Amino acid sequence: LPSLVGRCMPLPFSLRGHQSMNLTVLNPGSLVSPGVHLLCYGPYAAPRDARALVRFQPDVNMALVHHLIMFASPGAPTSSRASCGGNIIYAWARTGQTTPQGLELSSAATGTAGLAYGVGPGSDIGHFSLQLHYQNMEGKPVFDKSGVRLSFESRPPKTRLRFDVLMSTRVNIPPAVFIDECVACRVTRGGTVFGFRNHAHRLARDIWTDEFDAHGAAKPSIGRLSAQEPQIIRLLPKPRSLAEGESLELHCLYNASGVDRPTRIGLDERSKEMCNQYYLSTSALRVECDGEVAAPSPPANAALNAAVAKYREASEGSPLGQVTGAAADGEWLYFFHRGRANFMNTQPLDFAPILRFSRKHASLGGAIGRGLFTVPHGLSLDPAGFLWATDVGSHQVFKLNAQTGAVLLKLGDGRAAAGPSSFNKPTDVAVERGSGEVYVADGYGNSRIAVFSSSGEYLREWGSAGSQPGQFRVPHGIVIDSRGLVYVADRENSRVQVFTQAGALVTVWASRVGADKGFGSNLVWRAHVSSVSYDPSLDLFAVTEGSNVILRSASGCTLLSRGPFLWPHDAILLPPLGPATPPALAGSWRANAGRPFSFAVAELEGKRVTQYEVRLGSGRAGLQSMYG
């Protein structure tokens, strides 16, 4: 591919003296060499008497200019060198147009009198620079004078405007999939949105933003429109007020079904993708994306490590081996490990592989399960407080008393087979809160979800081997949310599939790590989606995807990505300390801005459990590093 080049083109200071109420910000005339280039032109001073910027009209070579971005900075220019790094005030791309379509801010166009960008003294706009994204495929230099015509008024605006962007910086689209790239944002200062602009490239379909109030209640979406429609600023039919504390989820749908290689984030529309939605809003509005942070919890991890060391020194202890599963309630953290054994082990373990760690007292409360397991795998707690553990070595599922380790129910006859009474390397268990039905991810050999009654009677199953929707290639983790939906970590297909309890497919969360399958590391687990867990008090999911743990909302939207870990095999959100609480309102994580909660990661290769503290809405704002 042609190399991507960024340059700044200086202009003479004489251009700053233009006094008319119109101004064209442009490439003053130069040869654009073949290839893909980002070129910056300016600075251009605003007309002296201008106080309101009311109109933008691109005047570009449509065969040469893919998109453009206009920047503004306060005061007069202090250098003859353009600066394409101030505040963005306008963006346009040629998609879906034969003639460039501009933006008109008159009262006749907007329905609101006095709506404009403030210009001049006391404003953020004194001069302009223009970034042109050229794609010259002619094979020879092409002369160009593309730019944007601006119109001004001398009367200051009644309502000053701001232009900002919501974006995903993690775009990484696997081949041959439909994928919803989604990023969570938060309104940190309220304001009103008057218009929007969607921007992405050739694989993109619909782009929109879902809005939720501070309590998690859904509101109408903003700006749903195909990315193949003209990528211009469009005025909303009715201005939209966004309140402080509300959350936003930006969605970009992509169809990569005909693509045979990963598609990364980038500017070249032929081979890269983007996911942006711009807002034209009142100047007060502030939206923060990627504002979630997670850090190791030193006190919790120090206590856990000390407890594990004591366990190792005990006569019945074993070195902490591959940690395959974890579970927790308001008092205990449980984790499942293989000691010196591995996936190929054939003999019952001679130690107790389920460790019980008191979260309240920061001490080990014993270990259970001696002699029960050959190859430990999945571990979960049901709503009644019982542990469920799967053994891929004996092809069985165990229900245990979480304190004593007593076996209360055993599923599977020990044969590696299909059918009502057998499993083939079962991986994980989820129990439905109301009915007590037991959902088994089965697993390495059977590629199905098998459902049993609370007493162990076979009820139904669904799934088969394959990569089509509803099929599995190693259903490796399973959980049921407070809505009753069933989430399955479809490991080798690099996705989470969401089902009704009858097995009807609801949706698919394709993971970005699928883009690494066959194209990235030789560590195959880097393309795995190994587990999915759920916290009903937050209405939030933790998903192990490749080497990272991803926190996702109920719509699959990414709130946080933390890693890398050494083959993370399971990750769980830790409930609040104390007695169990009933499930909270949908989307209740949205009301937890700045309030900490924790998750724990079980690492297979790292042979450890690590706890992390999360604070939502406490990271950075103002993403403008990849726009178009």
N, C-alpha and C positions, 0 to 999 in steps of 0.2 A: 504494500500500500504506500501511497505518497506519504512522506514525512509530514508531521504537523509542525508548523512554524508559527511562532508568535513574535511580532515586531511592533514597535511604536514608531509612528511617522510624525516628525515635528513639522509644524506649520509656522509661517512668519507671524510675528506679533501684530502686523498691520491688520490681520483679520479680526483682531479683537475690537477694532474701532467701529464696526458696523452698527449703524444707529436706527435702521428701519425696524418695523414691528414684525418683520418676517426674517427668518434666518435659515439657511440651508447648511447643515452639518454634513460634511462629505469627504470622500477621497478627492482631493483637488485635481486629480488627474495623474495616473501612474500605470505602469505596466504590471499586471499581476501574473507571476510566473506559474507554470503548470503545477498542479498538486492541490493540497488542502492547506489553507493558511488562515490564521487569525491575525488581522492587521488592525492597528489602532490609529485613529486620526484625530487631530485637535491640537491645542484647545481652541474652542470657539466661545467668545464672550457673548452673553445675552445682550440684546439691545438695551441701551441705557435706561429708557423709560418703561421697559417691560416689567410688569408686576404679576402677570398671570400667563401661564403657558396652556393654550387651549386646543391645539391641533398638531397632530403628527401625520405626515404623509410620506411614506417611503417612495423614493425615486431611484430604482435599482435596476441593474441588468439581471433579469430573472434567470438567465442561463448560467450566471456566474456566482451570484450571491445566494448562499443557502439561508443564512439568517443574519440578523444584526442586533446589537445591544447598544443602547444609548446610556451613557453615564453623565451624572451631573455632580458638581462640587460647588460649595459656597464661595462667594467673593470672586475677585478677578484672578485670572491665571497668574501664577508666579514663575512659570517656566514656559518655554516654547515647546516642551515635550508633552505629548498626549499622555493622559493617565486614565486607562480603562480599568479603574479599580475603585471608583467612588460609589455613590448610590446609583443603582439602576432605576431609570425612570421610564424606560420604554424598551419593548422587545418585539420582534417580528420575525417570521420565517415564511418561506415561499410556498410551503406545502398547501396544496389545494387551490392555488390561485394562478391565473394567467396574467392578471393585472394587480399590482400591489394594493391591498386594502389598508387604510389608515385608521386613525382614532380621532373622533370629533367629540369635544367636551362642552359644546354649547348647551344651553338649557333646552333647546329644541331636541337635541340628540339624547341628553341624559334624563330629561324630565326634572332636573334639579338646577335651580339658578345658582350661579356663582361657584360652580365646581371646577377646580383647576389646580395645577401645580403653582405654588407660590414662587416668585422669581424676584431677585434683587435684594436690597438691604433687608435684613431680618429673616431671610429665607435660607434654605439649603441649596439654592440654585443660583449660581453666578456665572458659571461657564460649563461647557459641554465637551465631551469626547465621544467618538463613535467607534465601536468595534464591529468590523465586517468579517464574517466567516465566509471565505471564498472557497469554492470548489471548481477549479479550472481543469476541466477534462479535455481541453482542446489540443494538448500536446505542444503548445507554443504560448508565449506571453500574449496576454489580452489587455488592451487599454481600457481603463475603467474610471468613471467619475460617480459611482453610486453614493447615495446619501439619503438624508431625511429632511424634508421641508418642515419647519416649525412656524407656528403662528402664535402671536402674543397679544395680550390686551394690557392697557395701562392701569386698569382698575384692579386692585388686589382681590383675590378670590374670597368668597365667604367661607368656603370649605376647602382647606388645603389637602392635597392628595399625597399619597405615598404609594410606592410600587415595591412589592416584596415577593419572595418566591418560597414555596414549599417544594422540597425535592428529596429524592432518595440519592444518597451517595454510594449505595451498595449494589447497584444494578449489576447482575451477573446471571444471565439467562441460559439455562441448559438447552441443549439442542432437542428438537422434536417434542416440545411441550407447550401447553398453554399455562401461563403463569401470571399471578397477580402480585406485582411488586407493590408493597404497601409499607408506609412509614408513618409512625404516630407523631403528632405535633400537639402543642398546647398553647392556648391563648394566654399570654402573660399580661397583656393590657388590652382592654376592650376597644372596639372601634366598629366602623361600618364598611362593608365591602360593596363597591359599586360595579366592579367588573372583574373579569378573569381572563387568563390566557393559558391554554394547555400546550405543552411542548414535549415531543418525543420523536422517534424516527420511524423507520419502515415497518418494524415488527409490532409497533404499538397499535392498540385498538382504543377502547374507551379509557378516558382519564377523568377522575372526579375526586371530590373530597367529601367524606362523611363527617357530619358534625354531631357532637354529643354534648349535652349540658353537663354541668358539674357533678350531677348525680348519675350520669351514665345513660340518660334517656336519649334515644336517637331523635334527631331533627332532620329535615329534608337535606339531601345532598346538595353540593355546590358544584356547578359547572360541569356536569356530565356531558361529554362530547367526544366523538372519535378524534384521535390524534391525526387522522388523515383528512379531517376538515381543515379549512384555512386556519393557520396558527397565528391568529391576530388577537388583540385585546377586544373582548366582547363585553358589552354592558349587560348586567343582570336585568331581568324584567322588573325586579323590585330590589332596592338596596337591602343588604343582609347585615343585621347587627350580630356581632360576635362578642360574647361577654367574657370577662376575665375568669379563668378557671375552667372554661370549656375546653374540650379536646377535639382534635381533628385527625382524620385518618386519610392520607393521600393514597389513592389507588391508581396504578397504571397496569392495564391488561396488555399482555403480549401474546402473539401467536407465532411461536417458533416451530410449528409443526413441520415446515419444509426446510428447516435449517439443520445442517449436520455438524456444526461446531458451536462452542459457547459464544455468546454475545456479551461483551463487557461494556462498561460505561465508557463513553467517549463522544467526541464531536463529529466524527465522520459518519454521516447518515447512511452510508452504504454498508458499513460493517459494525457500527457501534450503536448504543442506545442511550436514552436519557429518560428521566421521569420527573417532570416539572409542572407545577401549576402556580402561576403568578396571580397576585391579588392587586387590584387597583382599589385603594381604600383610603379612609381618613388617615391623617398623619399620626394619630395616636396609636393605631393598631400595632401590636407586637405579637408575633407568633414564633414560638421556639420549637425547632425540630431536633431530633437526636439529643434531647436534653436529659437522658436518663444515664445514671452512672452506677457502677457496681465496683466494689473493692473488697479484697479479702478481709475477713474479720479476725484480726490477730488474737484477741482474747479467746474467742470460740475455737479457733484452730489450734492454739497452743494447748488448751485444755483437752481437746480431742486427741492431739498427738501424744500428750502425756498419758492419757488413758490407754491408747493403743500400745504404747511402750510397756505399760504395766501388764497388759494382757499378754504381750509377747513373752514377758519374763515369767509369767505364771506357768506352773507345771503342765496345765492342760492347754496352754496357748500354742499358737502357730504364727509364723510370720504373716503379716497382713499381705495377702496376695492380690490377684486381680479382683478388683471390687466391681461386682456386676450389677448390683441393685441397691437402692436406698428407699426408705420410707420413714415417715415422721408423723407424730401427733403433737399436742401441746406440751407434752412432757418428755417424750423419748425420740431419739434419732436411732434408727436401725439401719445397719448395712450388712450386706451379704458378700462374702469373699471366698476365694478358692485356696487360700494358703499357698502351699508349694505346688498345688495341682494346676491343671489348665483345662482347656476345652476337650482334650483328648483323653482325659482321665477315665478309667474304667472301674475303679474300686471305690467303695464307700469311704468318705472322708473320716479320718479318725480324730477329728476335732469338731468343736461346735462353730459353724461358719457364720452364724447370725449374731452380730454384736449389738448390744443395747447400751446406748450412751444417754445418760440423763442430761437433758438440756438445761434443766433448772439448777442442778448441783454440779454440772461440768465434770462428771465422773462416769466411769464405766459401771454399768449395772449388771454385768454378766454376759454370758453368751449361751445360745441355745441351738439345737438342731444336730447334736452329735450323732453320727451314724446314720442320719436320714438321707444325706445327699451324696451324689457322685460328681456332678458338674453343676454347681449353683448358677442360677441365671437371674430370673426376675423376682422382685420383692415388692409387695404393696400392702397397704393397710385398708381394710374395708370400713364403711361408716360405723360399724359396731365395735371397731378396735381390734379385730382379729387380723393376724398376718397371713398373707398368701405368698407361697414361694414355689417357683417352678424349678425342675431339675431336668436339664436337657440330656443328662446321662441316663437316668432311669425312665425318662419319658412320662413323668408324673407331676401332679400338682398337689400341694399340701396346704391345708388350712390349719393354722397353729394358734395356740394360746400365746399371746405376745409376751407374757411374763414368764411362763414355765416352759414353753416350747412343746407342750403336749399336742399330739396330732388329733385334731377334731374331725377332719374329713380328708380323704385321699381320693383323687380322681386319676384315672388311668390304670390300666392293668399291667403296665410295665413293658408292653410290647411296642416297638416302633411301627405303628400301623395307623390307618385311618379308621373311621367308624365311631359309633356312640361311646365305646368304652376304651378307646386307645388314643394316644397322641404320638406325634413324631417330633421330638425335641420342642416341647412347648416353651414359650419365651416369657409370657407375662400374663397377669390376671387383673381384671377390674370387676368390682361388685356394684350393682345398681342399688342406690339408696332405698328406693321404695319397695321393690319386689324382692330384693336380695338375690336376684339372678346373677350367676357367675359367668363372666365373659373371658374366655381363654384364647390368647393369641397362640396359634398352633401352626406353624412356627417355622422351623427350618425345613421340615419335611412335608407338611400338609398344606401350607399356604391358605389357611382358613381361620375364621373366628368361630369357635364352638361355644354354645350357650347351654348352661345347666341351671337347674333350680337350686335353691339354697340348700337343699338336702342332697344334691349331687345327681339328680335325674337329668339325662340328656334331653334337651328341648329342640334345638335347631342349630343350623350353621350356615355360613355363607363364605364365599370367596373361592378362588382357584389360582393356580400358578400363572403368572403373566404380568404384563406391564400396562394393560388396558385399564381404564377406570373401573374400580371395583375388584380388580385382581391384585395379587400380592406377590412380591418376591422377598420373602422373609418378613412376615408381620412380627415385629420385634418388640413393640410396646403398645399398651392399650390403657385408655382411661375414659371415664364417663363424666361429663360435666353436669352442672346443676340444671340444665335444660333437658337432660336425658340423652344427649347426643353422644355417640361412641367415636372416639378418636383413635386411629391406629397408625403407629409409626411403621411405615412400609419401607424397610431399611434399604434394600438394594434398588428400589425405585426412587429413592431420594425424595420422599414426600410424606406428608400426613394426609390420610384419607378420613373423611368425616361421614358417619353413617347414622341412620335411625337405628333403633334397637331391633328392627326387623331386617336390617341389612341393606336398606335402600341408601344409595350413595347421595349425600347432600352436597359436598364440595370437596375440593382437593387443595391442599397447601403444598405446591411444588417448592422445593428448597433450592436456594442458590447453589448449594454444594453439588447438585447434580451436574453443574457445569464443569466440575473437576473430574468427572468420571471418564477415564481414558485420556484426559488432556492435562491433568495436573500431577500431583504427587503419586509415587508408586505405592504409597500407603493407602490401600483400598478403603479403609475406614473413613478417610477424609471425604468420601462421597456418600457416607451412610447417614440416614436419619434413624438414630438408634433408639430413642425413647421419647415419650410424651407424657407429661404429668400435669396435674391441674390443682389449683387452690380455689375452692369455692368461696372463701372469704374475700378474695381479690378478683375472682372471675378472670383468672390469668393462667397462661400455660407456660411451662418450661419445656423446650424441645432441644435435644442434643442433635446438632447438625454438623457433621464433619468433626472438626476439632473445637467447635464453639458450642456454647449454650445460648439459645435464643429465647427471649421472653416475648410471647405473642399474645395479642388480644384475642377475643372470641371470634373475630373476623379473620384471624390469621395475620394481623398487622404486626410488624416488628417494632417492639419498644426498645429492646436492648440486645446487643450481641456482646458476649464476653468470651474470651479465649486468647490464645489456643490452649487446649488441654491435651494430655496424652491419652488418646482414645477414650473420650468421655462416653461411658456406657449407659449412664443414667443421670438425671438431674431432677431434683424435686424442690418445689417451693415449700418453705418451712412455715407451718401454721403458727399463729401467735402463741406465746407461752400461756398455759392455763387450760381450763376446760374447753372442750370443743364448742364452737359456736355454729349456729345454723348458717346455711349459705346466704351470702349477702346479695344485694341487688345486682342485677346485670351491670357489668362494666364498673364495678365499685373501685377498681384500681385507680380510676380517674379522679376520685376524691382523695387520693393519698399523696398528692404532690408534696414533696419534701419530707414525707414520713417514711422511715426505714422499714424494710422487711428483708428477709434473707432467703437464699437458696443454697442447696448443697449439691456438689458434683461428685459422682463416683467414677473414678478413672480406672480403666482396665489396664492400660499400659503403665500409667503412673502409680498404680497400686496405692491409692490414697483417697480420702474423702476431704474435700475442702469446702468451707462455708464462706459465702459472700454476702455482704450487706448492700442493699439496693436503695437508692433514693430516686424517685421519679421526679422529673421536671427540675433537675438541679444541675444540668449540664450547660452546653453552649447554645447560643442562638445565632441567627443571621447567616444561614447557609447560603453562600453565593459562589461556591467554588466550581460548580459545573452547571452552567446555565446555557440556554439557547432559545 
